[in-house]
Amino acid sequence: MYFINMINVCIVEDDLEQANLLKDYISKYESTSKEQFNISYLPDGIDLVDDYNGQFDIILLDIQMKHLDGMAAAEKIRKIDPDVIIIFITSTVQYAVQGYAVDALGYVLKPVPFTQFTQLFDKATTRVKSKRQHVYIKVSVDDKQLKLDCDTVHYVESSRNNVILHCDDEDYVTAGPLKKFEEMLMTHGFSKCHNAYIINLSFVEAVQKEEVILTSGEVLPISRARKKEFMAALTEDIL
C-alpha cells in the first residue's frame, strides 16, 4: 500500500535479523527528523519484482539472496521505474560497485553502521521530497505498470480504443479512452486542443490558424470548437 503523505520504504533482505536492524535504524531516524515512513519487508528479490507497481520511494536491497539477487531485481525494477531510489545493503564491495549500472544511490556494507546508514538514508529522503514536486501518472503498457513523469509527456493522442502517450524518450500505447487521461492531466498543465489530442502546454511553441506547433516541430490540429478554451489555458500557463 502506498501512503502519499509518508515516505514508502521497502527492505528486501533474506536475513530477518538484518532487516529488523534496518527497521530500528529507520525508526531512530524518524524520531529525530520530521519525516514519517511506511516500512514494508520482503524476504527475496523475486517478491519485490513480482508485484512491483511503483509503490515504493526507497528500496533497501540486499544483493545476495536465494531466488533473485538484488542486482537482477534492481535491473528489472529500473525497466519500469526509473525514479525509485535504490540503496544496496551488501557484504562485499565487489558487488556494490555494480550498483552504478542500475543508478543506485549508494551502498552500505554489513554489518551496517548507524552513522553511515543515516547519512545515506538522509540523502535518499531529500531526493524523495524533491521528486514529489513532480506529478506522476501510472499507465499499463503491455503487461507492465509504468510510472510516467507528466513533465516528460508532450501530448496524448487518441487512436481507436487506445491512446498514445508521446514522451521524451519514446511513445507508449495504452488502453483508452482519452477522457480518462483528460481527467488526470487537465489540472497539471495540459489542455485539449482537439477531440483526439491533449497537449502539455509547456511544449507549445506557437499557435497559428488551426494548428498547434510543438517545440519538437510536430504540428497538431486545433479544432474551432476547442480553440477558445485552449488559448485561454495557454495564456494562463504562460502567465
Salt bridges, closest charged atoms under 4 A:
GLU13 OE1 - LYS110 NZ 3.17
GLU35 OE2 - LYS129 NZ 2.99
ASP57 OD2 - ARG132 NH2 2.71
ASP62 OD1 - LYS110 NZ 3.18
ASP81 OD2 - LYS147 NZ 3.82
ASP149 OD2 - HIS134 ND1 2.85
ASP151 OD2 - HIS134 ND1 3.24
GLU157 OE1 - HIS166 NE2 2.84
ASP168 OD1 - HIS154 NE2 2.60
ASP171 OD2 - HIS166 ND1 3.31
GLU182 OE1 - LYS192 NZ 3.22
